[in-house]
Amino acid sequence: MHGQDSNGDRRMEPPIPIKTTGLSVEAKEMLESIAKRAYEIFESKGRAKGRDLENWLQAEAELFRPMPIDVKESPEGLTVRAEVGGFTPRELEVALEPKCLTIVGRRHTQVKRKTEGAVSSRKSTTRLLRTLQLPIEIDTHHATARLKRGILEIDAKKALAEESRSMQARSNGSTSNKELNVRDGSTGLAETTRH
């Protein structure tokens, strides 16, 4: 059943399942394709050392659609918002580990064109991939993912050890309410290199 947002004019999509057992085969293949392309870029630039991240990011940009992400940390947990406009919940995969989040999107479309007596058809695939190292350890069993108006929102509670550290820091007079904006337009592993 779909719910309505506070304005009552748009429906909330059903929750997106969160995988806690690792990446799907397709997600692993996507990461492998980035690694392969990054190596090709490395070779084309004369095997210049020290540019691994630059080559990786270039490979991502060539292979996948950009996905800007905002990460907000609160005393209770973490909220991640990713722009995934045009994708449905069935086209998205969320994999969550205590310190790592991976979002995968794949959308297949078929475009038909009519021209003077002929009909042509072309299949197109749009793919997203973003892996993000999280600033805190989260409890993967207390997380939700929902899609609303093209924004994927993932809410996760802090892991118990993280929560006790946060409570101790607050009792010492400091509070933790951090915000990380990852809106550089890169599509994936700017925060991590995962092979």
C-alpha positions in Angstrom: 0.0 0.0 0.0 1.3 3.5 -0.9 1.1 6.3 1.7 0.8 10.0 1.0 3.3 12.7 1.9 2.3 15.6 4.2 0.8 17.5 1.3 -1.3 14.5 0.3 -0.7 15.1 -3.4 2.1 12.5 -4.0 2.4 8.9 -3.0 5.2 7.5 -1.1 6.8 4.5 -2.7 7.0 1.2 -0.8 10.2 0.6 1.3 13.2 -0.6 -0.6 14.8 -3.8 0.8 18.2 -3.3 2.3 20.8 -6.0 1.7 23.1 -6.7 4.6 24.8 -9.7 3.2 27.0 -8.0 0.6 26.7 -6.8 -2.9 24.7 -8.4 -5.7 26.6 -10.1 -8.5 25.5 -7.2 -10.8 26.9 -4.6 -8.4 30.2 -6.5 -8.2 30.3 -6.6 -12.0 29.7 -2.8 -12.0 32.7 -2.3 -9.6 34.8 -4.6 -11.8 33.9 -2.6 -14.9 35.1 0.6 -13.1 38.3 -1.1 -12.1 38.9 -2.4 -15.6 38.3 1.1 -17.2 40.4 2.8 -14.5 43.3 0.5 -15.5 42.8 1.3 -19.2 43.0 5.0 -18.3 46.1 4.4 -16.2 47.7 2.7 -19.2 46.6 5.4 -21.6 48.3 8.0 -19.4 51.6 6.2 -19.6 51.2 4.3 -16.4 51.6 7.5 -14.3 51.7 6.5 -10.6 49.8 8.4 -7.9 46.7 9.0 -9.9 44.6 6.0 -8.9 41.7 8.0 -7.5 41.7 10.4 -10.4 41.6 7.4 -12.9 38.9 5.7 -10.8 36.7 8.8 -10.8 37.1 9.3 -14.5 36.1 5.7 -15.1 33.0 6.2 -13.0 32.0 9.4 -14.8 32.3 7.6 -18.2 30.3 4.5 -17.1 27.6 5.7 -14.7 25.2 8.6 -14.3 26.2 11.1 -11.5 24.4 10.7 -8.2 24.7 13.6 -5.8 24.4 12.5 -2.1 23.9 14.4 1.2 24.8 12.7 4.5 23.6 14.0 7.8 24.7 12.6 11.2 22.6 13.1 14.3 23.0 11.8 17.9 20.7 9.0 17.0 22.0 7.9 13.6 22.5 8.8 10.0 20.3 10.0 7.1 21.6 9.6 3.6 19.7 11.3 0.7 20.6 10.5 -2.9 19.2 12.0 -6.1 18.0 9.1 -8.2 15.3 10.7 -10.3 13.7 8.5 -12.9 14.3 5.3 -11.0 11.6 3.2 -9.3 12.1 1.1 -6.1 12.4 -2.1 -8.2 15.3 -0.5 -10.1 17.3 0.3 -7.0 19.4 -1.8 -4.8 20.7 -0.7 -1.4 23.5 -2.7 0.3 24.5 -1.7 3.8 27.4 -2.6 6.0 28.2 -1.1 9.4 30.6 1.5 7.8 29.7 1.4 4.1 26.6 2.1 1.9 26.3 1.1 -1.7 23.5 2.3 -4.0 23.0 0.6 -7.3 20.4 1.6 -9.9 19.6 0.0 -13.3 16.8 1.1 -15.6 16.1 -0.5 -18.9 14.1 1.5 -21.5 13.1 0.9 -25.0 12.6 3.9 -27.4 10.6 3.4 -30.5 10.7 5.8 -33.4 8.5 6.0 -36.4 9.9 7.3 -39.6 8.4 7.2 -43.1 7.0 3.7 -43.1 9.6 2.2 -40.8 9.6 1.7 -37.0 12.9 1.5 -35.2 13.5 0.4 -31.7 16.5 1.0 -29.5 17.1 -0.4 -26.0 18.8 1.8 -23.5 20.2 1.1 -20.0 20.9 3.8 -17.4 23.0 2.7 -14.4 23.9 4.3 -11.1 26.6 3.2 -8.7 27.7 4.9 -5.5 29.7 3.5 -2.6 30.2 5.6 0.4 32.2 5.1 3.5 30.0 6.2 6.4 31.3 8.6 9.1 30.0 6.4 11.9 29.2 2.7 12.5 25.5 2.0 12.0 23.2 -0.9 13.0 22.3 -2.5 9.7 19.2 -4.2 11.2 17.7 -0.8 12.1 17.7 0.9 8.8 15.1 1.9 6.3 15.2 3.0 2.6 12.4 4.9 0.8 12.0 6.7 -2.5 10.1 9.9 -2.6 10.0 12.4 -5.5 13.3 11.1 -7.0 15.1 11.2 -3.7 16.3 7.9 -2.1 16.3 8.4 1.7 18.1 5.9 3.9 17.8 6.3 7.7 20.0 4.2 10.0 20.4 4.0 13.7 23.9 4.2 15.2 25.4 0.9 16.3 25.4 0.3 20.1 29.1 1.0 20.5 28.8 4.2 18.4 25.7 5.3 20.4 27.5 4.8 23.8 30.5 6.9 22.5 28.1 9.6 21.3 26.3 9.6 24.7 29.7 9.9 26.5 30.7 12.8 24.3 27.4 14.6 25.0 27.9 14.1 28.7 31.3 15.7 28.4 29.6 18.8 26.9 30.2 18.2 23.2 27.5 17.3 20.7 27.7 15.6 17.4 25.5 16.9 14.6 27.7 16.7 11.5 26.7 17.2 7.9 28.6 16.0 4.9 27.6 17.2 1.4 28.8 15.0 -1.4 27.6 17.0 -4.4 30.7 16.9 -6.5 28.8 15.2 -9.4 31.1 12.2 -9.3 29.2 8.9 -9.5 30.8 6.6 -7.1 33.8 5.8 -5.1 35.1 9.3 -4.2 35.0 8.3 -0.6 36.3 4.7 -0.9 38.3 2.5 -3.2 36.7 -0.9 -3.1 38.0 -3.7 -5.3 
